[in-house]
Amino acid sequence: MEYAISTRNLTRCFGDFVAVDNLTMDIIPGEICGFLGPNGAGKSTAIRMLCGILAPSSGSGTVLGYDLLQETEKIKPKIAYMSQKFSLYDDLTVIENLDFYTGIYSIPARQRRQRMFEMLELAELGGREKALVANLSSGYKQRLALAAAIIAGPELIFLDEPTSGVSPTSRRQFFEIIKQLAEKGTTVIVTTHFMDEAERCDRIAFINQGRLMALDAPDQLKQQFINGCMVSLTVPEPMDHLDKLSSLPYVQEASLHGSHLHVLLAQEEDIALLRQNCGYVPEQITPSLEDVFIHIARQRKEGGLTS
């Protein structure tokens, strides 16, 4: 099988700082793969290497069958890259922006009108062709930016935190467009720190401190890394309870989630013990991807998990 992306020990250093550390992964053609991790984890640096924008310090890889070190100029025409700062021109209309990008990507004149129509339809911008971009909402601007980035029909799309600063509704609409592209065979790599977006990906690459901690489907990650019974506790001053809960013999770990605590118990029978010890009613819950990430990061820190 020829992977859309395949890397082996891909590394990028900035002086003494290792931004991406021995990244080894295979991405399947036509899948949506989310790069998930905290700010500064190395997600954007990894994408810029895979796009050919940054040269790796060491390691190897292929993108769409082309060597990442030797054939970057062959890769670039077949991919699209969109960041949260993708350039749209506020003083141009929607259709003028799309027309501009057909020229940037050297789309033949006879195909331009059709491609612009297809992008308007995909981004659900019909009826807004003559609207100035400056007057669009952030959600519409985001969808227009995606349409402009992919107007040349790339095989692989890199989306670097494209949904920062837009509403949850706009994020969901954006991911519906991504899903349509993937269903037609386009491979999509998207960096995000939103757990609801990560849940919509086919597979998730958990990245922390430059290292790949896990790569699998959301449900598989939950089953693979969370062994035990997860409960939620609503308590006053939750931070004050963390150390006490963590010291209980049947508690595997406890973490803060907003105003709640998530507590991983060894088994379901321990719920009654927890209630007796803390005086509050635990609610059994399905582990979230955030729970998985915290669990994996803690295992890695304690030396119980290797790349």
Secondary structure by P-SEA (a helix, b strand, c coil): ccccccccbbbbbcccccccccccccccccbbbbbccccccaaaaaaaaaaccccccccccccccccccccaaaaaaacccccccccccccccaaaaaaaaaaaacccccaaaaaaaaaaaaaccccccccccccccaaaaaaaaaaaaacccccbbbbccccccccaaaaaaaaaaaaaaaaabbbbbbbbccaaaaaaccbbbbbccccccccccaaaaaacccccbbbbbbbcccccaaaaaaaccccccccccccbbbbbcccccaaaaaaaaccbbbbbbcccaaaaaaaaaaaaaaccccc
